[in-house]
Amino acid sequence: MSVEPYGADEESAAVLRTVGRIIKMCRERQGLTQAALGAQIGYSEEQVSSVERARRAPAGSFLDAADRVLQAQGLISGLRAEVAKARFPKKVRDLAQLEGEAVELCAYANHVVHGLLQTPEYARALYRMRRPPYPDEQVDELVEARLARQEILTRQPAPVFGFVQEEVTLRRPLGGRMVMRQQLEHLLEVGRRRNVEIQVLPTDREDHAGLAGALQLVRLKEGVTVGHVEVQSLSRLISDPKEIQTLEIRYGIIRAQALTPRESLAFIEKVLGETP
């Protein structure tokens, strides 16, 4: 019995099975064994077998190399987008789809830098801290999924983004001092974009509307707003109007309690200067 890749559901498993069949068909048409194909594209026989049996989601480099060697004329490399989606857990795909349809996204992050603002090194450090630990391959897939979501920051037409970060997320050196320095520099770079506002909620505030935890609000093209909350291993999308109203009220107060975007960038620069 084959083992489906991390996060696989029936939808993604079906995509991987189709990809595997296409690669096998093209390989056999060229008269190549799995070992021979692997040798020509830089992968082992076991890796080729795993892809053809839908046990492993192939990397983009695998697809491109296989397309070239098997003379598939774009048939295999053209599957990159579908394979990329299939690699990620369904909850990530659902969230990414919502974010991809957003005209505005507002988020409050209280423990770590928001996923859309994370550097690859910071994201990798977070996933490697997970207990019980993720396998290395799973860490790679999770980081890739997180970075794929960030494409919406540069999408055209550009959505509007508002992020409120707790001060502690800027000072906790997750991944080490160098990783945190790069993360702070990245926040400054992203925060200077015209469609992005980053605010910092200082620790010394005596009144705090965000004690219930992190939240995200995604406003869609049709005028509908969807909420997203996550705690431990639980991820929940919220569409009930009353719950959305509560989240919107909380987020509005959180923003009012935070520093302005200009003050926040100056604050991040100050923290960066204090980071060895």
DABELZI-V46865 format. One record per helix or strand. SS is the DSSP state (A for helix, B for strand). FROM is the first residue (numbers start at 1). LEN is the number of residues. Records with the same first field share a line. If there is no record, write none. Layout:
BEGIN
SS->FROM-LEN  FROM-LEN
END
This chain:
BEGIN
A->10-20  34-8  45-8  60-10  77-11  90-11  115-3  120-9  136-19  167-5  177-15  241-17  261-14
B->102-8  160-7  196-6  215-6  225-7  234-5
END
